[in-house]
């Protein structure tokens, strides 16, 4: 069994380290400590259709795709950002035009779009999402569902200005 000898000197040294660490956190600007941009995922752009229309929902619904959009660095929520969503569902393949749609983020940077149940394609139930508007770098995501029985999936974007 290892024993630790606590002395006044060891306590003062460790306390000084904690205080110094906290002080450094106040000196470094928030943006330097900020949120890194989202990197596009491999396979995320498969069957992408530039300019998919903004819709209230895709098909008959029953499955919810949700997420957030924030700015890299400071993490500010981005309102009015266009997110395109498509997937292999009970009503169509991901290459079908009817399986594509876009939505806009609300004032809190949140998006939400109802679509048909996602089903496995190539062995995995997954969705495709894209941020492809002006002002920030394009990002493609391909999140995989934890279970084919799930009725919702989240994806989050942190966008980097162009």
C-alpha positions as CSV (number, residue, x, y, z in Angstrom):
1,X,0.0,0.0,0.0
2,X,1.3,3.4,-1.0
3,X,1.2,6.1,1.7
4,X,1.1,9.9,1.0
5,X,2.9,12.2,3.4
6,X,0.9,15.4,3.8
7,X,3.1,18.2,5.0
8,X,2.5,21.9,5.2
9,X,5.0,22.4,2.4
10,X,3.2,19.9,0.0
11,X,-0.2,21.5,0.8
12,X,1.1,25.0,0.1
13,X,2.8,23.9,-3.2
14,X,-0.3,22.1,-4.4
15,X,-2.5,25.0,-3.4
16,X,-0.2,27.4,-5.3
17,X,-0.5,25.2,-8.4
18,X,-4.3,25.3,-8.2
19,X,-4.3,29.1,-7.8
20,X,-1.8,29.5,-10.7
21,X,-3.9,27.3,-12.9
22,X,-7.1,29.3,-12.2
23,X,-5.3,32.6,-12.9
24,X,-4.0,31.3,-16.3
25,X,-7.6,30.5,-17.2
26,X,-8.6,34.2,-16.6
27,X,-5.7,35.5,-18.7
28,X,-6.2,33.4,-21.8
29,X,-8.8,35.0,-24.1
30,X,-12.1,33.0,-24.4
31,X,-11.7,32.5,-28.2
32,X,-8.3,30.8,-27.7
33,X,-10.0,28.4,-25.3
34,X,-13.1,28.2,-27.7
35,X,-14.9,25.6,-29.5
36,X,-13.3,23.9,-32.5
37,X,-15.2,23.8,-35.8
38,X,-16.9,20.6,-36.9
39,X,-14.9,18.5,-39.4
40,X,-16.8,16.9,-42.3
41,X,-17.3,13.2,-41.9
42,X,-16.3,10.6,-44.5
43,X,-19.3,9.6,-46.5
44,X,-21.3,12.6,-45.3
45,X,-21.8,14.1,-48.8
46,X,-23.0,10.8,-50.5
47,X,-26.2,11.5,-52.5
48,X,-26.1,15.3,-51.6
49,X,-28.4,17.4,-53.7
50,X,-27.5,21.1,-53.8
51,X,-30.4,23.4,-53.1
52,X,-32.8,20.9,-51.5
53,X,-36.0,22.8,-50.7
54,X,-36.9,24.0,-47.2
55,X,-39.7,21.9,-46.0
56,X,-42.0,21.5,-43.0
57,X,-41.2,17.7,-43.0
58,X,-40.0,15.0,-45.2
59,X,-42.6,12.4,-46.2
60,X,-45.0,11.0,-43.6
61,X,-42.8,11.7,-40.6
62,X,-42.5,9.8,-37.4
63,X,-38.8,10.2,-36.9
64,X,-37.1,13.4,-35.6
65,X,-33.7,14.8,-36.7
66,X,-32.6,17.5,-34.3
67,X,-29.4,19.4,-33.5
68,X,-27.8,22.7,-33.0
69,X,-25.6,25.1,-35.0
70,X,-23.0,27.3,-33.3
71,X,-20.1,29.5,-34.4
72,X,-16.5,28.2,-33.9
73,X,-14.5,30.0,-31.2
74,X,-17.1,31.6,-29.0
75,X,-19.9,29.0,-29.4
76,X,-22.6,31.6,-30.2
77,X,-25.9,30.0,-31.4
78,X,-26.5,30.8,-35.1
79,X,-30.1,31.6,-36.1
80,X,-31.5,31.2,-39.6
81,X,-28.9,28.7,-40.8
82,X,-29.9,26.2,-43.5
83,X,-29.4,22.5,-42.7
84,X,-30.1,19.9,-45.3
85,X,-31.1,16.4,-44.2
86,X,-31.5,13.2,-46.2
87,X,-31.5,9.5,-45.4
88,X,-32.5,6.0,-46.4
89,X,-36.0,5.7,-44.8
90,X,-39.1,3.5,-44.9
91,X,-40.4,5.8,-47.7
92,X,-37.3,6.1,-50.0
93,X,-33.6,5.8,-50.6
94,X,-31.2,8.5,-49.8
95,X,-30.6,9.2,-53.5
96,X,-34.3,9.9,-54.0
97,X,-35.3,13.6,-54.3
98,X,-38.3,13.0,-52.0
99,X,-35.9,11.8,-49.2
100,X,-34.2,15.3,-49.1
101,X,-35.2,18.4,-47.4
102,X,-33.8,21.4,-45.5
103,X,-34.8,23.4,-42.5
104,X,-33.6,26.6,-40.7
105,X,-32.3,27.0,-37.2
106,X,-34.4,29.0,-34.7
107,X,-33.2,31.9,-32.6
108,X,-31.3,29.5,-30.3
109,X,-29.5,27.8,-33.2
110,X,-31.7,24.7,-32.9
111,X,-33.0,22.8,-35.9
112,X,-35.7,20.1,-35.9
113,X,-37.1,18.2,-38.9
114,X,-39.6,15.3,-38.9
115,X,-39.0,12.6,-41.5
116,X,-39.9,8.9,-42.1
117,X,-38.2,6.3,-39.9
118,X,-34.5,5.8,-40.9
119,X,-33.6,2.2,-41.7
120,X,-30.2,0.6,-42.2
121,X,-28.4,1.1,-45.4
122,X,-25.0,-0.6,-45.9
123,X,-25.6,-2.3,-42.5
124,X,-26.0,0.9,-40.5
125,X,-29.0,3.2,-39.8
126,X,-27.7,6.7,-40.4
127,X,-28.6,10.1,-41.7
128,X,-26.8,12.7,-43.8
129,X,-26.8,16.4,-42.9
130,X,-25.1,19.4,-44.6
131,X,-24.5,23.0,-43.8
132,X,-24.0,24.5,-47.3
133,X,-25.0,28.2,-47.0
134,X,-22.9,31.3,-47.4
135,X,-20.7,32.8,-44.7
136,X,-19.3,29.5,-43.2
137,X,-17.4,26.5,-44.5
138,X,-19.5,23.7,-45.8
139,X,-19.8,20.7,-43.4
140,X,-21.2,17.2,-44.1
141,X,-22.2,14.9,-41.3
142,X,-23.1,11.2,-41.3
143,X,-24.2,10.3,-37.8
144,X,-25.0,6.6,-37.1
145,X,-27.9,5.7,-34.9
146,X,-27.3,3.6,-31.8
147,X,-30.2,1.4,-32.7
148,X,-32.4,0.9,-35.8
149,X,-35.4,1.2,-33.4
150,X,-34.5,4.7,-32.3
151,X,-37.0,7.4,-33.4
152,X,-34.7,10.4,-33.2
153,X,-31.1,11.3,-33.9
154,X,-29.1,14.4,-33.0
155,X,-26.3,16.1,-34.9
156,X,-24.5,19.3,-33.9
157,X,-22.6,21.7,-36.1
158,X,-19.9,24.2,-35.1
159,X,-19.2,26.4,-38.1
160,X,-16.1,28.2,-39.2
161,X,-16.4,31.4,-41.1
162,X,-15.0,31.4,-44.6
